[in-house]
């Protein structure tokens, strides 16, 4: 599968570790440099805004998808290549899915996890085979990985489904994983 557009699920805040913003910026620049279109939640704040700005500042394309009800709360990014407005959070995820060849998860909160788990569930149910990459920057997702492994150990998740997630440690590994599909 040739990857030309990637949905990135990430926080609408930047978190406490300033390295995470730097990593998001580097990933955005890498997307632009490699002709990969960013598809993301459409906000101009937090890690969402950081990655979108980096893509745009480096001549890339950034497409946002945001529910109308969140356009004010998450402060919709109005300088994007394209901004899609949806009616619900679910339709936001559906649109991001439609626009993307792969999914990358960088640090974020409950919304990021919601996006990850919906896409992951769709994979488990056989709705898609698009790559899902979790960027475990600074060990951010160590506990999630341990929890999912526990789900395997307790018989609630198959080893095959667990192994479908591509765990990488940094943005360089993430980009390499995406480009190996091209």
C-alpha positions as CSV (number, residue, x, y, z in Angstrom):
1,X,0.0,0.0,0.0
2,X,1.4,3.4,-1.0
3,X,1.0,5.9,1.8
4,X,0.2,9.4,0.8
5,X,-1.9,10.6,3.7
6,X,-1.7,9.8,7.4
7,X,-4.1,10.5,10.2
8,X,-2.3,11.6,13.3
9,X,-4.2,11.3,16.6
10,X,-2.8,13.5,19.3
11,X,-3.5,15.9,22.1
12,X,-5.4,19.2,22.0
13,X,-3.0,20.2,24.7
14,X,0.8,20.0,24.7
15,X,1.3,18.2,27.9
16,X,4.0,19.0,30.5
17,X,7.0,17.6,28.6
18,X,8.3,20.2,26.1
19,X,10.1,17.4,24.1
20,X,6.7,16.1,22.9
21,X,6.0,19.4,21.1
22,X,9.5,19.2,19.5
23,X,8.8,15.6,18.4
24,X,5.5,16.6,16.9
25,X,7.1,19.5,15.0
26,X,9.8,17.2,13.6
27,X,7.1,14.7,12.5
28,X,5.2,17.4,10.8
29,X,8.3,18.6,8.9
30,X,9.1,15.0,7.9
31,X,5.6,14.6,6.5
32,X,6.0,17.8,4.4
33,X,9.5,16.8,3.3
34,X,8.3,13.4,2.1
35,X,5.0,14.5,0.5
36,X,2.8,12.9,3.1
37,X,-0.5,14.7,3.7
38,X,-1.4,15.2,7.4
39,X,-5.0,14.4,8.4
40,X,-5.8,15.3,11.9
41,X,-8.4,16.7,14.4
42,X,-8.4,20.2,12.9
43,X,-7.5,22.2,16.0
44,X,-4.8,24.9,16.2
45,X,-4.0,24.3,19.9
46,X,-1.8,21.7,21.6
47,X,0.1,19.0,19.7
48,X,-2.6,19.2,17.0
49,X,-1.6,22.7,16.3
50,X,2.1,22.1,16.5
51,X,2.1,19.3,14.0
52,X,-0.3,21.1,11.6
53,X,1.8,24.3,11.7
54,X,5.0,22.3,11.1
55,X,3.5,20.7,8.0
56,X,2.2,24.0,6.6
57,X,5.4,25.9,7.4
58,X,7.4,23.4,5.4
59,X,5.2,23.5,2.3
60,X,3.1,20.4,3.1
61,X,-0.6,19.7,3.1
62,X,-2.7,19.6,6.3
63,X,-6.3,18.5,6.3
64,X,-8.3,18.9,9.5
65,X,-11.5,17.3,10.5
66,X,-13.4,18.8,13.4
67,X,-17.0,18.6,14.7
68,X,-18.9,21.9,14.6
69,X,-19.5,21.7,18.3
70,X,-15.7,21.6,18.9
71,X,-14.7,24.2,16.4
72,X,-14.7,27.0,19.0
73,X,-13.6,24.8,22.0
74,X,-10.5,23.4,20.2
75,X,-10.1,26.6,18.2
76,X,-10.4,25.3,14.6
77,X,-7.2,25.9,12.5
78,X,-8.3,28.2,9.7
79,X,-5.1,28.2,7.7
80,X,-5.2,24.5,6.7
81,X,-5.1,23.1,3.2
82,X,-8.7,22.0,3.9
83,X,-10.9,21.9,7.0
84,X,-13.8,19.5,7.1
85,X,-16.7,20.1,9.6
86,X,-18.6,17.2,10.9
87,X,-21.8,16.8,13.0
88,X,-20.4,14.3,15.6
89,X,-17.2,12.9,17.0
90,X,-18.0,9.6,15.4
91,X,-18.4,11.2,11.9
92,X,-15.1,13.0,12.6
93,X,-13.3,9.6,13.0
94,X,-15.1,8.2,10.0
95,X,-13.9,11.1,7.8
96,X,-10.4,10.9,9.1
97,X,-10.4,7.1,8.3
98,X,-11.7,7.8,4.8
99,X,-9.0,10.4,4.1
100,X,-6.0,8.3,5.5
101,X,-3.8,5.5,4.3
102,X,-2.3,4.9,7.8
103,X,-2.7,6.0,11.4
104,X,-0.1,7.5,13.8
105,X,-0.8,7.9,17.4
106,X,1.4,10.4,19.3
107,X,0.9,11.5,22.9
108,X,-2.6,12.7,23.9
109,X,-5.4,12.2,26.4
110,X,-8.7,10.4,26.4
111,X,-9.8,11.8,23.0
112,X,-6.6,10.4,21.4
113,X,-7.2,7.0,23.1
114,X,-10.8,7.1,21.8
115,X,-9.6,7.6,18.3
116,X,-6.9,4.9,18.6
117,X,-9.4,2.3,20.0
118,X,-12.1,3.0,17.4
119,X,-9.6,2.5,14.6
120,X,-8.0,-0.5,16.4
121,X,-11.5,-2.1,16.9
122,X,-12.3,-1.6,13.2
123,X,-9.0,-3.4,12.4
124,X,-9.9,-6.2,14.8
125,X,-13.3,-6.6,13.1
126,X,-11.7,-6.8,9.7
127,X,-13.0,-3.4,8.4
128,X,-9.5,-2.3,7.4
129,X,-5.8,-3.4,7.2
130,X,-4.3,0.1,7.3
131,X,-1.1,0.4,9.4
132,X,-1.5,1.7,13.0
133,X,1.7,3.1,14.5
134,X,2.0,4.1,18.1
135,X,4.8,6.5,18.8
136,X,6.0,5.7,22.3
137,X,7.9,9.0,22.8
138,X,9.6,9.2,26.2
139,X,7.8,6.0,27.2
140,X,4.5,7.8,27.1
141,X,2.5,4.6,26.0
142,X,4.4,2.0,28.1
143,X,1.4,1.5,30.4
144,X,-1.0,1.2,27.5
145,X,1.3,-1.4,25.9
146,X,1.5,-3.3,29.2
147,X,-2.3,-3.2,29.6
148,X,-2.9,-4.5,26.0
149,X,-0.4,-7.3,26.7
150,X,-2.3,-8.1,29.9
151,X,-5.5,-8.3,27.7
152,X,-3.7,-11.0,25.6
153,X,-2.5,-12.8,28.7
154,X,-6.0,-12.8,30.2
155,X,-7.6,-14.0,26.9
156,X,-9.4,-10.8,25.9
157,X,-7.2,-9.9,22.9
158,X,-5.6,-12.2,20.4
159,X,-1.8,-12.1,19.9
160,X,-2.4,-11.4,16.2
161,X,-4.5,-8.3,17.0
162,X,-1.9,-7.2,19.6
163,X,0.9,-7.6,17.1
164,X,-1.0,-5.5,14.5
165,X,0.0,-2.4,16.3
166,X,3.4,-1.1,15.2
167,X,5.1,0.3,18.3
168,X,8.0,2.7,17.6
169,X,10.1,4.8,20.0
170,X,10.4,8.0,18.1
171,X,9.4,10.0,15.1
172,X,12.3,8.8,13.0
173,X,11.2,5.2,13.5
174,X,7.6,6.3,12.7
175,X,8.6,7.9,9.4
176,X,10.8,4.9,8.5
177,X,7.8,2.5,9.2
178,X,5.5,4.7,7.0
179,X,8.0,4.9,4.2
180,X,8.7,1.2,4.1
181,X,5.2,0.8,2.8
182,X,6.0,3.1,-0.2
